[in-house]
Amino acid sequence: MSYKNKQVLFANRPHGWVQESDFKIVENDVPAIKDGELLVKNLYLSLDPYMRGRMSNAKSYATGMQIGDVMVGGTVGTVIESRNPEYKEGDLVLGYFGWQLYGVSNGRGLNKLPQHESVSPSLYLNALGMPAITAWVGLSQIGDPKPGETVVVSAASGAVGSIVGQLAKLKGCRAVGIAGGKAKCDYVVNELGFDACVDYKAGHLKEDLAEATPDGIDVYFENVGGEILDAVLERLNAFARIPLCGFVSQYNVTSSDSYCVKNFAALLTNRVKLQGFIVGEFAELWSQALQELGDLVMSGQLKYRESVADGLDNAPKAFIGMLKGENFGKQLVKLA
């Protein structure tokens, strides 16, 4: 049987904010699979901030994309044809097929997923996937929070930040989020159970952060950078820890417009540990993380939310919206 694929290609290297014109949508035939291969129909596509970095040719921890490449991205899908003995039709798999409807694989790099009627496949890209593992790794391995300490996380309503705060609460900490807008802060406090949330768009970030952290900050999970990082640096306690996950506020600015942090001296005076990390480099801990996260999700102790765009054609717009902070929770694209 033949299938018609649709793909989103990387069409133009952006300078500043990503535009929809930086993408190109194409259609082509799916090639027939060979011995040892399988064909996957993708159900959901994950949209993540790291993709913006792959659109740049600057030096980074991963090689950037080339013009004409299929946009990178994690996917969850169903095997619809298989000539690989390790996989059969109907298997649910986690892969890295990128922004396209179908993917052909020899099986390497795929993970077979359990199928439960009560679990949406999208969850394996969210609270049972890379964003939640990122939160778990950064908090447990670098943040190392102790009961009674104050943990602050930026982008607190997002896929990673929302998990960080909930895990901090489960460890007996005071959890404080930073998010943009009253609606997001209400969600963080009233639904996720954070102790407080600072609305950085309200215009008095430093004052509100000081009020929310009367005992200072022991752990800061960094997702945003810029002025928010500067405000946090002023509130750090001695021997505070900063898991550095991302700088999303700086991904779409040119080098001449990038924010220059002013309070870096606080890292020295407070003997702060700041460590950047890439979750893929902690692969040996993924099974432990997934076991703990799975138990928390199934018991209802870990809450999550998804923003779902419908159809691959809407992926570019959803991606740009995510970079602007328009999403609640995990940003996904429903493909089938």
N, C-alpha and C positions, 0 to 999 in steps of 0.2 A: 504494500500500500504506500502511496506517495503522500507527502505532507508539504504544505507551504509554510515556510518559516517567515517570521517578521523579526527584524533586529533593529536596535538603535546603535548607530555608529558614532564614534567620536569624530566630529567633523572640523572643529576649529579650536585652537588652543586659546582659552580666554585670558584676558588681561583685566583684572578686576572681577566684577560680578559675572557669573555664568549667565549666558543668554540661551534662549531656546534655539537660536540659530547655530549654536555650538554643537548641535546634534543633527543627525540625519537618519531618517527612518527608511529602511529598505526591505524588500521582500525577495525571497529566493527559495529554491527547492531544497528540502532537507536531503542530504545524500543518503543512499542506501547504506545500512550498517554492514560491517564486515565481521568475519569470525572474531570472537572475543569482545565485540562491542555491544553497546545497548543504546537505545533511543529513549530520551526522557522528555515528557511533556511538562514544562514548568507550570506550576500552579501559582506561586508567589515569588516576587522579586524583592529583595531587601535594598533599600536606599540608605546609604550611610555617609557621614561627612568625609571619611577617608577618601572617597571617590574624587572629591575635589582636588586632593593632593596628587592623585594619579593623572589628572588633566594638566599638570604642570610638568615642565622639563627640569625643574630645580632638583638638586641632589636630595635624596630622601632614602628612607629605609627600604623602599620598594621601587622597582623600575616604573617609570611613568608610561602611560599609554602612547601609542603612535597614532597619528591621524589615519582614520579608516578602520581602527580596531573596534570590535564590539565593546561597548561600555562594560567595565568589570562589575561584578556584583554576585552576592550569594543568592541561591535559589533553593526552593524546595519543590519537588515534582514527582511525577509518577512514571515508572518504567512502562512504556507501551510496546516496545519490541526489545527482544534480547537474544543475542547469540553469545552471551557470556554466562558460563555455568554458575557464577556467583550471584546472578540476579535473574529474577523472573518477572514476567508481566504483572503489574499491580503493586510491585514494591514501591514504597515511599522512600525517596532519597534526598539527602542534603548535598548540594553541589555548588559549583562556582561557575555556572554557565553564562552569567552576565545578563545583559538586557536583551533577551530574546525568548521566543515562545518555545523553542525546542533546543535540545542539546544532545550531541553524540559523545559518548565516552567509552574508554576501554576499562572503566571501573576504578582506575586509580584516582584518588582524591575524592571519591564519593563516600558518603556514610549512609548506611541503611538505617532507616528510622522505624521505631515502633509505631503501630497504628492503633489509636484508641478512638472510639466514637465520641468521647467527651473532650478530645484534644484536637483543636483545629491545626492543620498542617502549618499554618502561619506562625504558630507558637514556637516552632523550631528556628525561626528567624528573630525571635523576640525574647520572651522570658525563659525559654529553654534553648537559647541560641547564643550567638556571638556577643550581642550587647550585654546580656545578663552575665555571661562569663567574664566579659571585660570588667564589669562592675565588681564581681566577686574577686577576681585576681587583683585588681588595683587596690581594693579596700583591704583585703586580707593579707596580701603579700608585701604591700608598701605602706598603706595607711596604718595597719595594725592597731585598730582602735581598742581602747580599754573601756570597761563600763564606767559611766560617769563623765567621759570626755565629750567634747563638742565636735561633731563632724559637720562640715559645710560642703555642699556640692553645688556647682553651677550647672546650668541647663537641667534643672531639677525635675522638670516635667517630661524630659526626653527619655529615650529608651534606656540609656545607661544611667543617667542621673536619678531617675525614679527608682531604680533597683538599689543604687548605692544608699540612698536615704533609708529605705526600708530595711536593708541589711544592717545598717548602723543602729536603727532602733532595736532590732532583734538582738544586738550585742550589748544593749543597755546604755546606749549613748544618746545624747541630745542631737537630733538631726535637724539641720537648718538648710533649706534650699534657697537658691537664687534663680529666679525665672522672670520672664518678661510679660507683664500684664497681670491684672487682678484675677482673671479667669484661671490662668495657670497656677498662680499662687494658691487660690482657693482649692484647686484640685490637689495640689501637693499636700496641703494641710488636712483638708477635710476627707479626701479619699485615700491618700497614701499614708496618712498618719504622721507626717513630719511635725515637729514641735513648732516650727515657724518657717515662713518663707518671705524673702526680701524681693520686692518688685523693683528690678533695676531700672525700669522705665519710669518710675514714679518721680525721679529727679533728685532724690536725696539718699543715694546709695550708701555713703559712708555712715550717715546718722542711723539709718534703718538697720544696717548690718551691726553696728555697735549695740543697738537696742536688742537685737536678736541673739547676740553672743556676749552676754554680760560677763562670762567667765573666760572670754577669749576663744581662740580656735586651736584645736589640737590636731585635727586632720582636715585638709582641704583637698577634695577631689576635683581636679581642674579639667574642665571641658571647653572653656570659653576664651580665657586670656584677656588682654586689653585692660580697660579701666577696672573691670571686676577683679582681676588678679591684683592690681595695685591696692584696691580697697581692702582685700583680704590680707595682704601682706602686713598692713598696719595693725591687724587684730591677732596675729599669730602669737601663740604661747611659746615659751622656750621648748626646744626639742620637738616642735610640730613636724608633721609629715605631710608631704604633698605628692600624691600619685598624679603624674602629669599624663593625661589621656588625650587631650586635644586643645586646639586654639581656634575654635570655629569662628570667632569674631574676626580673625585675621586672615582667613582662607581666601577671601574675595577682595582684599585690598592690595593695591600695588605697593611695592617696596617703599616708595616715597611717602605713602599715606599710612604705613604700618604704625601701630601704637608703640611708643617707647616707654617701657615700664620704669617708674621712677623710684620705687621702694625696694629694689633688690638688696639693699644693705641689710634689710630685716632678716634675710636668709642667714647672714653671718652673725648678726648680733643675737639672734635667737637660736643659733645652731640648728637650723632647719634642714631636714632631709627632703630633697626634691629629686624625684626620679621619674623620667619618662619611661614608658613601657609600651610594648606591642604585644597584644594578647596571644598572637600566634607563637611567641617565644616561650610561652608557658604551657605548651601542649601536654606536658606530663601531668598537669593539674586539672585538665579539662574534665576527665571522668569524675573526679571528686567534686568539682564544681557543679557539674550537671546532676549528680546524685543529690547534693544538698539543695540545689535550686528546684529540682523536680519535686522533692518532698515538700518544699515550702509552697510551690504553686498548687500542688494537689491538695494540700491541707488548707488552702485559702489564705495563708499567711503572707503571700507575696502577690500583690495586685499589679496589674499591667493594663495598658491601653494601646490601641492600634489606630493609626490614621491610614486608611486604605484608599489609594487611587485606583480607579477602575480602568483597566486596559493599558497595554504597553504604550499606546500613543500619548498617554497622559504622564508617562514617567518623567520626561524632562521638566514639565511644569511642577510636578510633585517634588522633584529633586531640588529645584531652585527654591520652592517654598520651604522645604526642610532647612536649607541653609539660612533662610531668613527667619527661622524659628516659628513657622506657621503651624507646625504639626504638634499634636498631643501624643506623647508616647512614641512608639515605634512607627516609622514611615515605611509602608509597604506598597507594592503594586500588585493587584490581583490580575493574574494573566489568564486564568481558566476557571 
